[in-house]
Amino acid sequence: MKIIIIGGGISGVFAAIESKRLGHQVTVLEKKDRILKKMLTTGNGRCNLTNLDVSYKNYNSKFVTEAINGFTNENFIDYLKTIAIFTTCEGNRVYPQTLKAQTVVNQLLEELEELGVEVITSSPVLKVEKENNKFTVYTNEEKFVADRVVFATGGCSSPKLGSDGKSFEILKSLGHKVTNLYPALTQVTSESKDLKSISGVKVYSKPRLYIDDELVQEEEGEVLFTDYGLSGPPILNLSKAVNIKSGNKYIKFSLVNYSDEKIKDELYNMYYMLSHYSLKRWLTGIIDKKLVGYICKNLNLHQDIPMSNIDEKVFEKMVEEILNHRIDISGTKGFDTSQVTLGGVELSQVDEKTFESKLVKGLYIIGEALDIDGICGGYNIQWAVSSAMMMSRNL
């Protein structure tokens, strides 16, 4: 069969490789000047491929179950070996052995060439029509006829890398419904001007998102201060709720790395035991040195004041500032920097085993183009690949 795959991202490329291996004639149409652009940015350039602990609970819907059970994380790791991509782990996160996304991209490009997959870049798709069981795909310069068409077009995230959401209009023209679209897995912003002084500081903590003083979500991991707000895996996971919920939003977390329930008692013990220390020296043993001036400014305290000059009420306030530090949130960085899109084609319109449209026979929709999003940690690439593999094996 002649297969047209629209989109040269992760799901599109794996769909192309597997479909070609199964004997189909495959053409990939990519709007940008090269394929797999977005993959180079994943995992901060290291490419977090998957996770050792994958279940439907890592996603927004149980719809993923058939795919992630049909092509598991272990299947993915083994499949990568057939393309000479070997992996390593950091905790449960799986990366290429080289810790470089470029390695994965290079090997995938080699595989596409070796298999003879036709890849046409700088070729945005403008329209798709079906007549007499054949599809006609129109690009800016030519048209293609195919037996099957696969939309591996992504969502709206990182539009500079290719997925700008325009493909949803084509899917709508074919009768599909698309949910509201929001950026997910993106950085959060704050109007606090003091954050510039501590940009780059990292702390391992458990950030908690509050909206109108109600706890909405808690995550755990490395929080990164930036000049515009906060970043890091747990913050990216919180950003989804920041985008879809309204109200007064703020995030609280401890500035003490790996702090536990005992830390408050330990701080009080140090307060009495080291009363002869200056505030600066006392704080430097607890939090990142760059945070000392920031905290002192927030509390309106001089860094050189002796701890003995700080009464218990002020100290109590300082402990609260350290262990439950609050950052008011104004929003997120939006689609420009988001890793994934919240929303997509309504799941009820697609078969969860084959990914064939229930409205247009012979048309398939995979990956981020569907209303599926996973948390940070390799889950979205796993979904992209699992859906691509299941689709290819059910053409």
C-alpha positions as a Markdown table, in Angstrom:
| # | Residue | x | y | z |
|---|---|---|---|---|
| 1 | Met | 0.0 | 0.0 | 0.0 |
| 2 | Lys | 1.0 | 3.6 | -0.6 |
| 3 | Ile | 1.2 | 5.4 | 2.8 |
| 4 | Ile | 1.5 | 9.2 | 3.3 |
| 5 | Ile | 2.6 | 10.2 | 6.7 |
| 6 | Ile | 2.1 | 13.9 | 7.5 |
| 7 | Gly | 4.7 | 15.1 | 10.0 |
| 8 | Gly | 8.3 | 14.2 | 10.4 |
| 9 | Gly | 8.4 | 14.2 | 14.2 |
| 10 | Ile | 9.0 | 11.3 | 16.5 |
| 11 | Ser | 5.7 | 9.5 | 15.9 |
| 12 | Gly | 5.8 | 10.1 | 12.2 |
| 13 | Val | 9.4 | 8.8 | 11.8 |
| 14 | Phe | 8.7 | 5.6 | 13.8 |
| 15 | Ala | 5.5 | 5.1 | 11.9 |
| 16 | Ala | 7.5 | 5.4 | 8.7 |
| 17 | Ile | 10.2 | 3.0 | 9.7 |
| 18 | Glu | 7.8 | 0.3 | 10.9 |
| 19 | Ser | 5.4 | 0.7 | 8.0 |
| 20 | Lys | 8.3 | 0.4 | 5.5 |
| 21 | Arg | 9.7 | -2.7 | 7.4 |
| 22 | Leu | 6.3 | -4.2 | 6.9 |
| 23 | Gly | 6.5 | -3.8 | 3.1 |
| 24 | His | 4.5 | -0.6 | 2.5 |
| 25 | Gln | 5.5 | 2.3 | 0.2 |
| 26 | Val | 6.0 | 5.2 | 2.5 |
| 27 | Thr | 6.3 | 9.0 | 2.0 |
| 28 | Val | 6.8 | 11.4 | 4.9 |
| 29 | Leu | 5.8 | 15.0 | 4.3 |
| 30 | Glu | 7.4 | 17.6 | 6.6 |
| 31 | Lys | 6.7 | 21.3 | 6.6 |
| 32 | Lys | 10.1 | 22.3 | 8.0 |
| 33 | Asp | 13.4 | 22.1 | 6.3 |
| 34 | Arg | 14.3 | 18.9 | 8.1 |
| 35 | Ile | 12.7 | 16.3 | 10.2 |
| 36 | Leu | 13.0 | 15.5 | 13.9 |
| 37 | Lys | 13.8 | 19.1 | 14.9 |
| 38 | Lys | 11.8 | 18.9 | 18.2 |
| 39 | Met | 13.5 | 15.6 | 19.2 |
| 40 | Leu | 16.9 | 17.5 | 19.4 |
| 41 | Thr | 15.5 | 19.6 | 22.3 |
| 42 | Thr | 13.9 | 16.8 | 24.4 |
| 43 | Gly | 15.5 | 16.1 | 27.8 |
| 44 | Asn | 17.6 | 19.3 | 27.6 |
| 45 | Gly | 19.2 | 17.9 | 24.5 |
| 46 | Arg | 19.8 | 14.4 | 26.1 |
| 47 | Cys | 16.5 | 12.9 | 24.8 |
| 48 | Asn | 14.6 | 11.2 | 27.6 |
| 49 | Leu | 13.3 | 8.4 | 25.5 |
| 50 | Thr | 11.0 | 6.6 | 27.9 |
| 51 | Asn | 10.6 | 5.5 | 31.6 |
| 52 | Leu | 11.0 | 2.2 | 33.4 |
| 53 | Asp | 7.6 | 2.8 | 35.1 |
| 54 | Val | 4.9 | 3.4 | 32.5 |
| 55 | Ser | 1.2 | 3.1 | 33.0 |
| 56 | Tyr | -2.0 | 4.9 | 32.0 |
| 57 | Lys | -1.7 | 6.8 | 35.3 |
| 58 | Asn | 1.1 | 8.8 | 33.7 |
| 59 | Tyr | -1.4 | 10.2 | 31.2 |
| 60 | Asn | -4.6 | 12.2 | 31.1 |
| 61 | Ser | -6.7 | 9.2 | 29.8 |
| 62 | Lys | -6.9 | 5.4 | 30.0 |
| 63 | Phe | -7.2 | 5.6 | 26.2 |
| 64 | Val | -3.4 | 5.0 | 26.1 |
| 65 | Thr | -3.7 | 1.6 | 27.7 |
| 66 | Glu | -4.0 | -0.5 | 24.5 |
| 67 | Ala | -1.0 | 1.2 | 22.9 |
| 68 | Ile | 1.4 | 1.3 | 25.9 |
| 69 | Asn | 0.6 | -2.4 | 26.7 |
| 70 | Gly | 0.8 | -3.4 | 23.0 |
| 71 | Phe | 4.2 | -1.7 | 22.5 |
| 72 | Thr | 5.7 | -1.4 | 26.0 |
| 73 | Asn | 8.7 | 0.5 | 27.2 |
| 74 | Glu | 10.7 | -2.7 | 27.1 |
| 75 | Asn | 9.6 | -3.3 | 23.5 |
| 76 | Phe | 10.7 | 0.2 | 22.7 |
| 77 | Ile | 14.2 | -0.2 | 24.3 |
| 78 | Asp | 14.6 | -3.5 | 22.3 |
| 79 | Tyr | 13.4 | -1.9 | 19.1 |
| 80 | Leu | 15.9 | 0.9 | 19.5 |
| 81 | Lys | 18.7 | -1.7 | 19.5 |
| 82 | Thr | 17.6 | -2.8 | 16.0 |
| 83 | Ile | 18.6 | 0.8 | 14.9 |
| 84 | Ala | 21.8 | 0.6 | 16.9 |
| 85 | Ile | 20.5 | 3.0 | 19.6 |
| 86 | Phe | 21.6 | 1.7 | 23.0 |
| 87 | Thr | 20.2 | 3.1 | 26.2 |
| 88 | Thr | 21.1 | 3.9 | 29.8 |
| 89 | Cys | 19.1 | 4.9 | 32.9 |
| 90 | Glu | 19.1 | 7.7 | 35.4 |
| 91 | Gly | 16.7 | 6.5 | 38.0 |
| 92 | Asn | 13.7 | 5.4 | 36.0 |
| 93 | Arg | 14.4 | 7.7 | 33.1 |
| 94 | Val | 15.8 | 6.1 | 29.9 |
| 95 | Tyr | 18.3 | 8.0 | 27.7 |
| 96 | Pro | 20.5 | 7.1 | 24.8 |
| 97 | Gln | 23.8 | 5.7 | 25.9 |
| 98 | Thr | 25.6 | 8.8 | 24.6 |
| 99 | Leu | 23.2 | 11.1 | 26.5 |
| 100 | Lys | 22.8 | 13.1 | 23.3 |
| 101 | Ala | 19.6 | 13.5 | 21.3 |
| 102 | Gln | 21.7 | 14.0 | 18.2 |
| 103 | Thr | 22.7 | 10.3 | 18.4 |
| 104 | Val | 19.1 | 9.2 | 18.2 |
| 105 | Val | 18.3 | 11.6 | 15.3 |
| 106 | Asn | 21.3 | 10.5 | 13.3 |
| 107 | Gln | 20.5 | 6.8 | 13.7 |
| 108 | Leu | 16.9 | 7.4 | 12.7 |
| 109 | Leu | 17.9 | 9.3 | 9.7 |
| 110 | Glu | 20.3 | 6.5 | 8.7 |
| 111 | Glu | 17.5 | 4.0 | 9.1 |
| 112 | Leu | 15.1 | 5.9 | 7.0 |
| 113 | Glu | 17.6 | 6.2 | 4.2 |
| 114 | Glu | 18.6 | 2.6 | 4.4 |
| 115 | Leu | 15.0 | 1.5 | 4.2 |
| 116 | Gly | 14.3 | 3.8 | 1.3 |
| 117 | Val | 11.6 | 5.9 | 3.0 |
| 118 | Glu | 10.8 | 8.9 | 0.9 |
| 119 | Val | 11.2 | 12.1 | 3.0 |
| 120 | Ile | 10.1 | 15.4 | 1.5 |
| 121 | Thr | 10.8 | 18.5 | 3.6 |
| 122 | Ser | 9.7 | 22.1 | 3.2 |
| 123 | Ser | 6.4 | 20.7 | 2.1 |
| 124 | Pro | 3.5 | 21.9 | 4.3 |
| 125 | Val | 0.2 | 20.0 | 3.7 |
| 126 | Leu | -2.7 | 22.4 | 2.8 |
| 127 | Lys | -5.6 | 20.0 | 2.2 |
| 128 | Val | -6.5 | 16.3 | 2.3 |
| 129 | Glu | -9.4 | 14.9 | 0.2 |
| 130 | Lys | -10.8 | 11.3 | -0.1 |
| 131 | Glu | -12.5 | 10.0 | -3.2 |
| 132 | Asn | -13.1 | 6.4 | -4.3 |
| 133 | Asn | -11.1 | 4.9 | -1.4 |
| 134 | Lys | -8.1 | 7.0 | -2.4 |
| 135 | Phe | -6.6 | 10.1 | -0.6 |
| 136 | Thr | -5.2 | 13.1 | -2.3 |
| 137 | Val | -2.8 | 15.2 | -0.2 |
| 138 | Tyr | -2.1 | 18.7 | -1.5 |
| 139 | Thr | 1.0 | 20.5 | -0.5 |
| 140 | Asn | 2.3 | 24.0 | -1.4 |
| 141 | Glu | 3.9 | 22.6 | -4.6 |
| 142 | Glu | 2.4 | 19.3 | -5.6 |
| 143 | Lys | -0.2 | 16.6 | -4.8 |
| 144 | Phe | 0.2 | 13.0 | -3.7 |
| 145 | Val | -2.2 | 10.1 | -4.0 |
| 146 | Ala | -2.3 | 7.4 | -1.3 |
| 147 | Asp | -4.2 | 4.4 | 0.0 |
| 148 | Arg | -3.7 | 5.5 | 3.6 |
| 149 | Val | -3.0 | 8.9 | 5.3 |
| 150 | Val | -1.4 | 9.2 | 8.7 |
| 151 | Phe | -1.6 | 12.4 | 10.7 |
| 152 | Ala | 1.5 | 12.5 | 12.9 |
| 153 | Thr | 1.3 | 16.3 | 13.0 |
| 154 | Gly | 1.8 | 17.0 | 16.7 |
| 155 | Gly | 0.0 | 19.7 | 18.6 |
| 156 | Cys | 0.8 | 23.4 | 19.0 |
| 157 | Ser | 3.9 | 23.1 | 21.2 |
| 158 | Ser | 7.2 | 24.6 | 20.0 |
| 159 | Pro | 5.8 | 26.0 | 16.8 |
| 160 | Lys | 9.3 | 27.1 | 15.6 |
| 161 | Leu | 10.2 | 23.4 | 15.5 |
| 162 | Gly | 7.2 | 22.5 | 13.3 |
| 163 | Ser | 4.0 | 21.7 | 15.2 |
| 164 | Asp | 1.9 | 24.9 | 15.0 |
| 165 | Gly | -1.5 | 23.4 | 15.2 |
| 166 | Lys | -2.5 | 24.2 | 11.6 |
| 167 | Ser | -3.1 | 20.5 | 10.8 |
| 168 | Phe | -6.1 | 20.6 | 13.2 |
| 169 | Glu | -8.0 | 22.7 | 10.6 |
| 170 | Ile | -7.5 | 20.0 | 8.0 |
| 171 | Leu | -8.7 | 17.4 | 10.4 |
| 172 | Lys | -11.7 | 19.5 | 11.2 |
| 173 | Ser | -12.5 | 19.8 | 7.5 |
| 174 | Leu | -12.7 | 16.0 | 7.4 |
| 175 | Gly | -15.3 | 16.1 | 10.2 |
| 176 | His | -13.1 | 15.6 | 13.3 |
| 177 | Lys | -13.7 | 17.6 | 16.5 |
| 178 | Val | -10.7 | 19.1 | 18.3 |
| 179 | Thr | -10.8 | 20.0 | 22.0 |
| 180 | Asn | -9.6 | 23.3 | 23.5 |
| 181 | Leu | -5.8 | 23.5 | 23.2 |
| 182 | Tyr | -3.4 | 24.6 | 26.0 |
| 183 | Pro | 0.3 | 24.4 | 26.5 |
| 184 | Ala | 1.5 | 21.7 | 28.9 |
| 185 | Leu | 4.9 | 20.9 | 30.4 |
| 186 | Thr | 6.1 | 24.5 | 30.2 |
| 187 | Gln | 7.8 | 27.0 | 32.6 |
| 188 | Val | 5.7 | 29.2 | 34.9 |
| 189 | Thr | 6.1 | 32.9 | 35.1 |
| 190 | Ser | 6.1 | 35.4 | 38.0 |
| 191 | Glu | 6.1 | 39.1 | 38.2 |
| 192 | Ser | 8.6 | 39.1 | 41.1 |
| 193 | Lys | 11.6 | 41.2 | 40.1 |
| 194 | Asp | 13.8 | 39.7 | 42.8 |
| 195 | Leu | 14.1 | 36.3 | 41.0 |
| 196 | Lys | 16.7 | 37.7 | 38.6 |
| 197 | Ser | 19.3 | 37.7 | 41.4 |
| 198 | Ile | 18.8 | 34.0 | 42.0 |
| 199 | Ser | 18.4 | 32.8 | 38.4 |
| 200 | Gly | 20.1 | 29.5 | 37.9 |
| 201 | Val | 19.7 | 28.3 | 41.5 |
| 202 | Lys | 18.3 | 24.7 | 41.8 |
| 203 | Val | 16.7 | 23.0 | 44.8 |
| 204 | Tyr | 15.3 | 19.5 | 45.2 |
| 205 | Ser | 11.9 | 20.0 | 46.7 |
| 206 | Lys | 8.2 | 19.3 | 46.7 |
| 207 | Pro | 6.5 | 22.3 | 45.0 |
| 208 | Arg | 2.8 | 22.7 | 45.7 |
| 209 | Leu | 0.4 | 24.6 | 43.5 |
| 210 | Tyr | -2.4 | 26.6 | 45.2 |
| 211 | Ile | -5.2 | 28.3 | 43.5 |
| 212 | Asp | -7.3 | 30.7 | 45.6 |
| 213 | Asp | -5.6 | 29.2 | 48.6 |
| 214 | Glu | -6.7 | 25.7 | 47.8 |
| 215 | Leu | -4.0 | 23.0 | 47.3 |
| 216 | Val | -4.4 | 21.8 | 43.7 |
| 217 | Gln | -1.4 | 19.6 | 43.0 |
| 218 | Glu | 1.9 | 18.6 | 44.5 |
| 219 | Glu | 5.0 | 17.3 | 42.7 |
| 220 | Glu | 8.6 | 16.4 | 43.6 |
| 221 | Gly | 11.9 | 17.0 | 41.9 |
| 222 | Glu | 14.4 | 19.7 | 41.0 |
| 223 | Val | 13.1 | 23.2 | 40.9 |
| 224 | Leu | 15.0 | 25.8 | 38.9 |
| 225 | Phe | 14.8 | 29.5 | 39.6 |
| 226 | Thr | 14.8 | 31.7 | 36.4 |
| 227 | Asp | 14.7 | 35.4 | 35.8 |
| 228 | Tyr | 11.1 | 35.0 | 34.6 |
| 229 | Gly | 9.8 | 32.5 | 37.2 |
| 230 | Leu | 10.3 | 28.8 | 37.8 |
| 231 | Ser | 11.3 | 25.7 | 35.8 |
| 232 | Gly | 12.3 | 22.1 | 36.3 |
| 233 | Pro | 10.4 | 18.8 | 35.9 |
| 234 | Pro | 8.0 | 19.2 | 38.8 |
| 235 | Ile | 7.2 | 22.8 | 37.7 |
| 236 | Leu | 6.5 | 21.6 | 34.2 |
| 237 | Asn | 4.1 | 19.1 | 35.6 |
| 238 | Leu | 2.3 | 21.8 | 37.5 |
| 239 | Ser | 2.0 | 24.1 | 34.5 |
| 240 | Lys | -0.9 | 22.1 | 33.1 |
| 241 | Ala | -3.1 | 23.1 | 36.0 |
| 242 | Val | -1.8 | 26.7 | 35.9 |
| 243 | Asn | -3.0 | 27.0 | 32.3 |
| 244 | Ile | -6.4 | 25.4 | 32.5 |
| 245 | Lys | -7.6 | 26.7 | 35.9 |
| 246 | Ser | -8.4 | 30.3 | 36.8 |
| 247 | Gly | -7.8 | 32.1 | 40.1 |
| 248 | Asn | -5.1 | 33.5 | 42.3 |
| 249 | Lys | -2.1 | 31.1 | 41.8 |
| 250 | Tyr | 1.0 | 30.6 | 43.8 |
| 251 | Ile | 3.6 | 27.8 | 44.4 |
| 252 | Lys | 5.1 | 26.9 | 47.8 |
| 253 | Phe | 8.1 | 24.8 | 48.4 |
| 254 | Ser | 11.1 | 24.3 | 50.7 |
| 255 | Leu | 14.4 | 26.0 | 49.8 |
| 256 | Val | 16.3 | 23.3 | 51.8 |
| 257 | Asn | 17.3 | 20.4 | 49.6 |
| 258 | Tyr | 15.6 | 17.1 | 50.3 |
| 259 | Ser | 14.0 | 18.5 | 53.4 |
| 260 | Asp | 11.8 | 16.3 | 55.5 |
| 261 | Glu | 9.5 | 16.5 | 58.5 |
| 262 | Lys | 12.5 | 16.7 | 60.9 |
| 263 | Ile | 14.0 | 19.8 | 59.3 |
| 264 | Lys | 12.0 | 22.3 | 61.3 |
| 265 | Asp | 13.2 | 20.9 | 64.6 |
| 266 | Glu | 16.7 | 20.9 | 63.3 |
| 267 | Leu | 16.5 | 24.5 | 62.3 |
| 268 | Tyr | 15.3 | 25.4 | 65.8 |
| 269 | Asn | 18.1 | 23.4 | 67.4 |
| 270 | Met | 20.6 | 25.3 | 65.2 |
| 271 | Tyr | 19.0 | 28.6 | 66.2 |
| 272 | Tyr | 19.7 | 28.0 | 69.8 |
| 273 | Met | 23.1 | 26.2 | 69.4 |
| 274 | Leu | 24.6 | 28.7 | 66.9 |
| 275 | Ser | 23.3 | 31.9 | 68.3 |
| 276 | His | 26.7 | 33.5 | 68.0 |
| 277 | Tyr | 26.8 | 33.0 | 64.2 |
| 278 | Ser | 25.9 | 35.8 | 61.8 |
| 279 | Leu | 22.6 | 35.4 | 59.9 |
| 280 | Lys | 24.6 | 35.0 | 56.7 |
| 281 | Arg | 26.9 | 32.3 | 58.0 |
| 282 | Trp | 23.9 | 30.5 | 59.6 |
| 283 | Leu | 21.9 | 30.5 | 56.4 |
| 284 | Thr | 24.8 | 29.5 | 54.2 |
| 285 | Gly | 25.0 | 26.1 | 55.8 |
| 286 | Ile | 21.3 | 25.4 | 55.1 |
| 287 | Ile | 20.4 | 26.9 | 51.7 |
| 288 | Asp | 22.3 | 27.8 | 48.5 |
| 289 | Lys | 24.6 | 30.7 | 49.0 |
| 290 | Lys | 22.9 | 32.8 | 46.3 |
| 291 | Leu | 19.6 | 32.5 | 48.2 |
| 292 | Val | 21.0 | 34.1 | 51.4 |
| 293 | Gly | 20.8 | 37.7 | 50.2 |
| 294 | Tyr | 17.4 | 37.0 | 48.6 |
| 295 | Ile | 15.9 | 35.7 | 51.8 |
| 296 | Cys | 17.4 | 38.4 | 53.9 |
| 297 | Lys | 15.9 | 41.0 | 51.6 |
| 298 | Asn | 12.5 | 39.4 | 51.8 |
| 299 | Leu | 12.7 | 39.5 | 55.6 |
| 300 | Asn | 14.2 | 42.9 | 55.7 |
| 301 | Leu | 17.1 | 41.6 | 57.7 |
| 302 | His | 20.8 | 42.5 | 57.4 |
| 303 | Gln | 23.0 | 39.6 | 56.6 |
| 304 | Asp | 25.6 | 40.4 | 59.3 |
| 305 | Ile | 23.2 | 40.5 | 62.2 |
| 306 | Pro | 24.0 | 38.0 | 64.9 |
| 307 | Met | 21.5 | 35.2 | 65.3 |
| 308 | Ser | 21.2 | 36.2 | 69.0 |
| 309 | Asn | 19.6 | 39.4 | 67.9 |
| 310 | Ile | 16.8 | 37.7 | 66.1 |
| 311 | Asp | 13.9 | 37.0 | 68.4 |
| 312 | Glu | 11.7 | 33.9 | 68.1 |
| 313 | Lys | 8.9 | 35.6 | 66.3 |
| 314 | Val | 11.2 | 36.8 | 63.6 |
| 315 | Phe | 12.9 | 33.4 | 63.5 |
| 316 | Glu | 9.6 | 31.7 | 63.1 |
| 317 | Lys | 8.8 | 33.9 | 60.2 |
| 318 | Met | 12.2 | 33.1 | 58.7 |
| 319 | Val | 11.6 | 29.4 | 59.0 |
| 320 | Glu | 8.3 | 29.8 | 57.2 |
| 321 | Glu | 10.0 | 31.7 | 54.5 |
| 322 | Ile | 12.6 | 29.0 | 54.0 |
| 323 | Leu | 10.4 | 25.9 | 54.4 |
| 324 | Asn | 7.3 | 27.2 | 52.7 |
| 325 | His | 8.7 | 29.7 | 50.3 |
| 326 | Arg | 5.9 | 31.3 | 48.2 |
| 327 | Ile | 6.2 | 32.4 | 44.6 |
| 328 | Asp | 3.2 | 34.2 | 43.1 |
| 329 | Ile | 2.4 | 32.9 | 39.6 |
| 330 | Ser | 1.3 | 35.1 | 36.8 |
| 331 | Gly | 1.1 | 32.5 | 34.0 |
| 332 | Thr | 3.3 | 30.3 | 31.9 |
| 333 | Lys | 5.7 | 30.6 | 29.0 |
| 334 | Gly | 3.0 | 29.3 | 26.7 |
| 335 | Phe | 3.2 | 27.2 | 23.5 |
| 336 | Asp | 6.6 | 28.6 | 22.5 |
| 337 | Thr | 8.5 | 26.6 | 25.1 |
| 338 | Ser | 6.0 | 23.9 | 26.0 |
| 339 | Gln | 7.0 | 20.3 | 25.4 |
| 340 | Val | 3.5 | 19.0 | 24.8 |
| 341 | Thr | 0.0 | 20.2 | 24.0 |
| 342 | Leu | -3.0 | 19.6 | 26.3 |
| 343 | Gly | -5.9 | 18.7 | 24.0 |
| 344 | Gly | -6.2 | 17.5 | 20.4 |
| 345 | Val | -8.6 | 15.4 | 18.3 |
| 346 | Glu | -11.3 | 13.9 | 20.5 |
| 347 | Leu | -10.5 | 10.4 | 21.5 |
| 348 | Ser | -14.0 | 9.1 | 20.9 |
| 349 | Gln | -13.4 | 9.6 | 17.2 |
| 350 | Val | -10.3 | 7.3 | 16.9 |
| 351 | Asp | -9.9 | 3.5 | 17.5 |
| 352 | Glu | -7.7 | 3.0 | 20.5 |
| 353 | Lys | -6.1 | -0.2 | 19.0 |
| 354 | Thr | -5.6 | 0.8 | 15.4 |
| 355 | Phe | -5.7 | 4.6 | 15.6 |
| 356 | Glu | -7.9 | 4.7 | 12.5 |
| 357 | Ser | -10.4 | 7.5 | 12.4 |
| 358 | Lys | -14.0 | 6.3 | 13.1 |
| 359 | Leu | -15.2 | 9.0 | 10.7 |
| 360 | Val | -12.8 | 8.6 | 7.7 |
| 361 | Lys | -11.8 | 5.0 | 6.8 |
| 362 | Gly | -8.1 | 4.8 | 5.9 |
| 363 | Leu | -7.1 | 7.9 | 7.8 |
| 364 | Tyr | -5.1 | 7.5 | 11.0 |
| 365 | Ile | -4.2 | 9.9 | 13.8 |
| 366 | Ile | -1.3 | 9.2 | 16.2 |
| 367 | Gly | 0.8 | 10.9 | 18.9 |
| 368 | Glu | 0.3 | 14.4 | 20.1 |
| 369 | Ala | -2.3 | 15.1 | 17.5 |
| 370 | Leu | -4.7 | 13.2 | 19.8 |
| 371 | Asp | -6.0 | 14.5 | 23.1 |
| 372 | Ile | -3.3 | 12.8 | 25.1 |
| 373 | Asp | -0.6 | 14.3 | 27.2 |
| 374 | Gly | 1.7 | 12.7 | 29.7 |
| 375 | Ile | 3.7 | 14.0 | 32.6 |
| 376 | Cys | 7.4 | 14.9 | 32.4 |
| 377 | Gly | 9.8 | 11.9 | 32.3 |
| 378 | Gly | 9.8 | 10.2 | 28.9 |
| 379 | Tyr | 6.1 | 9.4 | 28.8 |
| 380 | Asn | 5.2 | 11.6 | 25.8 |
| 381 | Ile | 7.9 | 10.0 | 23.6 |
| 382 | Gln | 6.8 | 6.6 | 24.7 |
| 383 | Trp | 3.2 | 7.5 | 23.7 |
| 384 | Ala | 4.3 | 8.9 | 20.4 |
| 385 | Val | 6.2 | 5.7 | 19.5 |
| 386 | Ser | 3.6 | 3.2 | 21.0 |
| 387 | Ser | 0.8 | 4.8 | 19.0 |
| 388 | Ala | 3.0 | 4.9 | 15.8 |
| 389 | Met | 3.9 | 1.2 | 16.2 |
| 390 | Met | 0.4 | 0.0 | 16.9 |
| 391 | Met | -1.0 | 2.0 | 14.0 |
| 392 | Ser | 1.7 | 0.7 | 11.6 |
| 393 | Arg | 0.9 | -2.9 | 12.6 |
| 394 | Asn | -2.8 | -2.4 | 11.9 |
| 395 | Leu | -2.8 | -0.7 | 8.6 |
